[in-house]
Structures are given as structure tokens and as C-alpha cells.
Amino acid sequence: MKKGKNSIVALCILVLACAALAAGCAKSSMSVAHLKRDSWSLEEPRSLVTNFMRFDYQVLPVGDAAGIKGWAYLDTQKLPDWAKWVESIDFTAYLCDPDGRVRARDARTFLPREVRADEGIGFEFSLRPEAWGQRPLFIAFGYSLVFTEGSGAKGGKGPFFVSEEAAAR
């Protein structure tokens, strides 16, 4: 049974890696119309609450790109009581138009860590669309997380997987 649980965690991580690779290679347009979005605002501190995360951030101009810098916090009240370790952490920042069409995106992977509501995960993204255009822009965040009972947990409960990502159109 212990080997089966490790296989499930490994399979979840493999699926996430394949999805990230496929998303990077795909030419189809992406949509974040189903995700919570926030209007584009330079240098003003903002906060965007998703189903399992809160992203506190600022958009900063960096040459011809938009830099997004901030902290992400887990909503631990929505997790199972046994979920004490984040085994896999992937975040994506999206720049989109009013219809949710992704104009630019940047993704980051973070090291596993203990689940803590009071300790944020610092992030920095750089978004550079092919063309800025005249329409208003919005920011959205995606994530995929795999929770376990502990670091290298074998047996027991889990894993618990949560994800909010862009969808192919």
C-alpha cells in the first residue's frame, strides 16, 4: 500500500510536468475567462483571491515587459486537516484581455515546503505580450499544488491535488 501512495504522488507530479510541457508547446490560444481576474494597474498594491490561494502583488514596468512581484498565501482552512506538506508547487501569471484571452504568461516552480497560512511564497514574473494593443488588460493567476501528510510521506492519506489554470480554446 505504501508503494501505491508514492506511485500516486509520482503520477500527479508527472501529469503536472506533462501538462506544463504541453502548454508550453501548444500553439492554440489560451483562455482564463473562467479564472478570477483583476484589472491591470501599475505600481498599485493589489490582492487577488482564488479558490485556494491569495496573491498579493504589484505590477511594475520593466522595459517592454510587465514585472509582477508579490507573495502567495495558502487558504489552509480549505485543505484537509492531514495536508501538512506541499509536495509540488507551480504558479502561472497571465496577462489577458477583457474576454479572458491570454496575451502573455510566465510560470514558476517552487521547492516543496510545509503548509503554513502565515508564510507566503514569494514570486516574480515577467510578462511580455507580442503586442500591447489598445484594449484594457487584466491579471490572473493559475496554480497547481499537490499536498501530502509530510515530506516524503509514505502511506496514510493523500495526495490532495488542487489546480486552477488557463484552458485551451
N, C-alpha and C positions, 0 to 999 in steps of 0.2 A: 504493500500500500504506500509506503514512503517513497519508493521509486516512482510510483504513479503520480504523486503530487509534484515531484521535481520535474517530471515529464510535462505536466500541465503548465508549470511556470515557464519551462524552456519553450514550449509550444507557443505560449502567449507572447513571449519575447520575440520568437521567430516570426510570428504573424505581424507584430508591430514593425519589425525591421523590413519585412517584405512589403508591407503597406507603404512605409516611408519611401522605399526604393521605387515602387510602382508610381507613387505620387510624384516623385522627382522626375521620372522618365516620361510620364504621360503628357500628351500634347492637348488633351481635352481640357476645356475650360473648367474651372472650379467655382463652386458657389458656397457662400457662407450665409445665405439667406435664412437658414434655419438656426443660426447661432445668434446669441446676444451680441449687439454691436454698439459702438459708441462713436459719436461724431468726431471727426478729425479736429484736433485743437493743438496748436503748437505751444510748447513750454508751459502749459497749464496742467497741474497735477490732476489726474483722473483716476477713477476706480470703476472696474467692470466686474460684476458678479455673475458667475456662470453656475452650473448645477453643483459642482464640487470644489470650485476654486474662486478666489477673489484676486484680481490682478490690479494692483496699484501701480500706475505708470505715468510717464511723461513722454511726449513726442518731441524730439529735439532735431533741428535741421543739421545734417552732416553732409555738406557738399550738395550733390544732386540726389541724396538719399534721405530717408526719414529714419532717424535713430529712435528706437523705443527702449527705454530703460526703466526698470522697476523691480517690484517684488510680487511673488505669487504666494498666496496663503491657502492651505487646505481647509475645507469646511469639515472638520473631524466629526461633527455631530451627524453627518450623513453617511459615515462609514460604519461598518460592523465593529463591535467592541474589540474583536480579536485582531483587527487590522492595525498593527503596530509598526510596520516597516513598509516603505515604498521601494519595491524591487526595481521598477522600471519607470522612468520619468521622461516624457517627451512633451515639449511645448512648441507651438507654432503661432507666430503673429501674422495676421492677414491685413492687408490694405485693400479695401473693396469699395465699389461704387454703391449708390443707393439701392440698386437691385440685388446686391449681395455678390456680384461677380468679382472674383479675386483679381486684383490688378498687380499685386506683389505679395510675396510671402517669404518668411525666413523661419527656419526650425532649429531647435537646440535640444540636445540630450543631456541629462544631468545624472550625476552619480546617485546610487541608492542611498537612502537615509532613513532615519527614524521618523515616524509620523508625529508631527508637533503642530498644533494650531497656532502657537505663538512664535514660531520660527519660519520666516519666509524663505523662499527660494529666489535669489537674485537672478535677474535675466537682462540681456541686452540683445536687441535685434536690429538689423539694418534692412530696410525695405526700399527697393528701387524699382518702380514700375517702368515699363517700356515707354510710356507717355503719361504725363501728369493729367492732361485734359482739363476741361472746364467744370465738370460735374463735382458736386460735393463728395468728399471721401470719408470713409469710416474705418475704424479699427475693430478687429475681432481677434479673439484668442482661441486656439484649439489646444487640446491636450490628450494624452493617453497615459494612464497610470495603472500599474499592477501592484496590488497590496498583498502582503503576506503577514504571518504571525510574527516573524522576526527575520533577521539576516540569515540567509541560508536555511530557512525553516524547512524542516522535513516532516512530513506527516501533518496531522492536525487539520485545521480549517484553511480554506483558501485554495487558490488565489482569488482575489476580488479585483475585477477589471472595470475601469471607468474611462470613457472616451467621449470627446466632442471634437469633431474635425470637419474640415471642408468636405463637400461632396462633389463628385464629378457630375458635370451637366451633360 
